Structure formats: structure tokens, C-alpha cells
């Protein structure tokens, strides 16, 4: 099966901006990534003029510049009359006809990687639910960026072919796979989970030895059964797996027993081995 082409950072941003407009119900949304202490707007949804496309917002300037530097969301209920921001970008924002504007930084490991904006044409109350939705979308984008960066960092340590790979490197990649599954389990957005699953599959393919024996199994493990097996493959005890996955130790034991039964094996080691041969684990 061909491995899906991974989405670029720009694609992820575009999805987040579109999601922001859809889920908040606000008519316009836009955003961009930080480069050299400035945010360049590269994705816009719902705009009525070309003013926002390509807008470059510098650190500390305007609403987004403050959000970038302060690393926290900023709200202007009436942008035109706001005294809490500089008005460097009035031509773009007011030219678009935006009145209420909300800016949310995308924080990855404490660093603002970009800013997402959503706004409306007229001054209006800005509810807590709308703010919470915008914050969640920014958090989901940050999570995916963080995962991609960590996976890429670790993949650079691995050779192009896994034949004869140092065992330490192979276990390093398997640990990355287990961590990625734990992160994905906490992401509520189904589309992001699917994209994370694509990265998981790339890791599984990468760690498979050239020419390794494979077998086809008519078995479908649940996501949690795979999570537990991935941890067991690292040599973790039931208690350690429970802590890592936020489960009860008895629940971990149940998942392991279920996976062993489906794989027709009598031990966790045998279950891990068979799951790897079937391509269910890296």
C-alpha cells in the first residue's frame, strides 16, 4: 500500500483557517506562520477584498503582533477605536471591513509559531464558546506541528534503508511511534488524528527491515490495543503502560489479553512479534 504524501505546513495552516471560520461561525478568518519576528498572512477565508492576503504583521505591532509577542490571545471588540494596539494595519483590517477581531498565537514548545485570526464585519459580543473554539483549533495545529517536528528530528537520525540498522536507532524510532500514538489519542479533531495516523504508518514502514518476513492476518486491533502493544514493545510493565496511557493497570491487562487472543499468541512478546510481522506495529 502506497504511503500517503504528507501535508505541508502551509496545507495544515489552510485547514486550520478554514476550520476556524466554519466552527466559530465568524465570516472571516486568516493566519500565517512566524518568520523573522513577523507573521506573513498566507491563508485567508471569507475575505471580500485582497487587503489581507500577503499582509506582514511585525512583532508587537497591531493585534496579531501583540498576540505573537505576549504568547496569549488578544481581542479587539471594536478594532477602529481600540487604544490597546497600534494601528499599523488599519488599511488592511479596516479596508476589509473588519470590526471585531480575535488573534490567537499558535504555541509550539512555548514559542509562537504563528497567529490565527477570526473576525466579524460589525461590533458584536464575543462569547466564551467562540474563544474556546478558536483556542482549541490553534492548539490542535500546534500539536500537529510539534509532532511533525519531533518525528522529523528523529527520522534524521535514521539511515535511508533500515537493513542492518543499529538496534538503538530502531528502538528510538519505535519509542517515537509509541509517543506519537499517545499524543494522537488526546487530539479531539478526527481529521488531525487521521493525518497523525499517516505519520505513524510512515514510521512503521521505516522500521520494517528490508526483506523481513511478513504475514497477512485477518485481525483488527482496536486503537487502544495497539497503544498498549506499542508500549509493551518497549519493555514497559503493565504499571508503566497504565501511567503512560492514563489507564488503570487492570484495563491495560485486559487490552493486552484481548490483543493476544486476536493475534492467537500466549505471551505479550509473541503478540508484539506477530503484530510487527503483520505490519500492525513498527
C-alpha positions, 0 to 999 in steps of 0.5 A: 500500500502506497504511503500517503504524501504528507501535508505541508505546513502551509496545507495544515495552516489552510485547514486550520483557517478554514476550520476556524471560520466554519466552527466559530461561525465568524465570516472571516478568518486568516493566519500565517506562520512566524518568520523573522519576528513577523507573521506573513498572512498566507491563508485567508477565508471569507475575505471580500477584498485582497487587503489581507492576503500577503499582509506582514504583521511585525512583532508587537505591532497591531493585534496579531503582533501583540498576540505573537509577542505576549504568547496569549490571545488578544481581542479587539471588540471594536478594532477602529477605536481600540487604544490597546494596539497600534494601528499599523494595519488599519488599511488592511483590517479596516479596508476589509471591513473588519470590526471585531477581531480575535488573534490567537498565537499558535504555541509550539514548545512555548514559542509562537509559531504563528497567529490565527485570526477570526473576525466579524464585519460589525461590533458584536459580543464575543462569547466564551464558546467562540474563544474556546473554539478558536483556542482549541483549533490553534492548539490542535495545529500546534500539536500537529506541528510539534509532532511533525517536528519531533518525528522529523528530528528523529527520522534524521537520525535514521539511515535511508534503508533500515537493513542492518540498522543499529538496534538503538536507532530502531528502538528510538524510532519505535519509542517515537511511534509509541509517543506519537500514538499517545499524543494522537489519542488526546487530539479531539479533531478526527481529521488531525488524528487521521493525518497523525495516523499517516505519520505513524504508518510512515514510521512503521514502514521505516522500521520494517527491515528490508526483506523481513518476513511478513504475514497477512492476518485477518485481525483488527486491533482496536486503537487502544490495543495497539497503544498498549502493544506499542508500549509493551514493545518497549519493555514497559510493565503493565504499571508503566503502560497504565501511567503512560496511557492514563489507564488503570493497570487492570484495563491495560491487562485486559487490552493486552489479553484481548490483543493476544487472543486476536493475534492467537499468541500466549505471551505479550512478546509473541503478540508484539512479534506477530503484530510487527510481522503483520505490519500492525506495529513498527 
